[in-house]
């Protein structure tokens, strides 16, 4: 009788949309984040101390806490995919629906729905990448369990892994490569590694045996299947790109490669292992998600390392991509994460890669010549500035002044074509005076009274601050907070 009354009361509570909306809108988000962060810190400490059972109990406490559930739903409903539904076509767009989702979020009898399969073009435009889109409920569950798994993943991760990790970025990976290759005595040979279909091919049995989380819930995430063109397909391997927890699975699958390389090349070393590692063998790993580079002092060692990595990946159901994996000499240069690393007369120069420049010019061209033919100048400036600000912030720590100037020239020519298209019967001088104006000491800016286009020639090059790779974002929060402020000041300059 009491159980029946409880169920009825809960049902009535879920139907009261005004009360649900009020409860969501009156959330103390600062307290909720502090509650989640405190539990994550305790999980990280337990993992660092080797107390696995304690970490497991704390994970259970986190995934069943009200604060974590609220935090997970908020994260799902505020990210870029908030307007992208799964196979059930449901979205949580109102305060009431978000609060209702929090109250319904539970692991009891949980069954994940199939993913909605879509394909997006890769950067090269030749192949398509499969994406699996979970339902909003499944995304919230994945986010909830990711909150409990992330502190363990961060504490046990390779120190030279930079992709999809809290407080780390592609720039940190670039700086690490610079530190490894910048000296005259630095290694000369580089393995450019790429894993073939990493997310799609990870061995499920390896994941279930090695990832420390609730196995029943994890099996639901992995075995949900996907729907494409009305047909249901099973998922026997891999973790879907698009899943909130997939990046953590991928990183934890590849963790251990750093230790494997160290054990292989330093087992007889004496004294400081790290110094021996760099000074003698010159073998260094830098990884960003499933892309990585490994340095070596000779081509023979590079070939040996390639075989070592292949064997490491095989046990996890993965293999190197023969198309994208190459062994390169530093004097010939290599591209990584949108930058070209190359030595000129023993001096390492890092600059934006040709592909990165081509992509941004193509994007600017599409905005100016295709998407903004009939737009007001102010609207086009706003859209162009968004692209330019993001692209220059990504590259401004490299030797990019000349590249920025070239992109600036290309954009000026595009804008001239845009102005001529709008006023074909006017002279070039008339068009120049209509759209380009002086401001202070700056002559001929593409501008309106309200805003102006960013001049790439005025962008200051600023070195990205080095990351202390042994720091943990949960155990060393003060360090990461200070570093975040420092980076924000650099980007704002």
Secondary structure, 3 states (H helix, E strand, C coil): CHHHHHHHHHHHHHHCHHHHHHHHHCCCHHHHHHHHHHHHHHHHHHHHCCCHHHHHHHHHHHHCCHHHHHHHHHHHCCCHHHHCCCCCCCCCCCHHHHHHHHHHCCCCCCCCCCEEEEEEECCCCCCEEEEEECCHHHHHHHHHHHHHHHHHHHHHCCCCECCCCCCCCHHHHHHHHHHHHCCCCCCCEEEEEEECCHHHHCCHHHHHHHCCCCHHHHHHHHCCCEEECCEEECCCCCCCCCCCCHHHHHHHHHCCHHHHHHHHHHCCCCCCHHHHHHHHHCCEEEEECCEEEEEECCHHHHHHHHHHHHHHHHCCCCCECCCCCEEEECCCCEEECCEEEEEECCEEEEEECHHHHHHHHHHHHHHHHHHCCCCCHHHHHHHHHHHHHHHHHHHCCCCCHHHHHHHHHHHHHHHHHHHHHHCCCCCHHHHHHHHEEEECCEEEEEECCCCECCCHHHCCCCCCCCCCCCCCCCCCHHHHHHHHHHHHHHHHC
